[in-house]
Amino acid sequence: MSSLARRRATDYTVKVISTGFAALSLVLLAWILWTLISRGLPALGPHVFTRITLPPGAGGGLLNAIVGSLIQIGVALVIGTPIGLMCGTFLSENGRNTQVGNAVRFVNDVLLSAPSILIGLFVYQLLVVPFGGFSGWAGSLALAILIIPVVVRTTEDMLNLVPIGLREAAFALGAPQWKVVIMITWRAARAGIVTGILLSLARAAGETAPLLFTSLGNNGWSISMDQPMASLPIAIYQYAASPFEDWVALAWAGALLITAGVLALNIVSRLVLAQMK
């Protein structure tokens, strides 16, 4: 066999293997989505959005869990986004090839790959144990810690893509650095930064482990951040293991809602990226 024929055979073999694994992953994904839709869609109804958790057989819904998730995710976004944005800006503008920048970048990479249950345990020791109770604040802080490293990484990467000539031109006109960052670099990288924020939100929306140790869950109606607060991931975790069929159906409905929400966030991030180019 000639060298050319050997290369063609190797290329064909690799393409077949790659295509096969890609097809397998698509089949598995389609199988998961079909199972989720076939089990979750029939369980959706007005009661899911208008009733709180009730005893088995009483026709309860997920209103308290939906509202609790929205509150905790919203507070986490308010906490985590400014921190991640400022940290990513520092790494891009002032932390290149510096010891402080390398240290911050290393810690951020560790947080980015850390299991979410460890974040929950950390916040449990930080807020729950000293203050003597689970709360929505603890859950929001745990989700914020999950949001921060994603925003930091995307912000730094997007700002690094901004041509250095734009900064030099602004500095040559006498603009201070803070104005260059706000008016030039942030504006040029806004599409990627917004996309990173939306993706971090999608990541935090489906986390269960951190909330088990922080906000715990609440079967009643409560929007007080000082008390245990319900959330969709916790409701799914509790209902899926229940022996009652109506609770299991609510778990499938909650899983479908989270999946649809994450899908919507990804679509919105793509649309935002396309509009801002």
Secondary structure by P-SEA (a helix, b strand, c coil): ccaaaaaaaaaaaaaaaaaaaaaaaaaaaaaaaaaaaaacccccccccccccccccccccccaaaaaaaaaaaaaaaaacaaaaaaaaaaaaccccccaaaaaaaaaaaaaaaccaaaaaaaaaaccccccccccaaaaaaaaaaaaaaaaaaaaaaaaaaccaaaaaaaaaacccaaaaaaccccccaaaaaaaaaaaaaaaaccccaaaaaccccccccccccccbbbcaaaaaaaaaacccaaaaaaaaaaaaaaaaaaaaaaaaaaaaaaaac
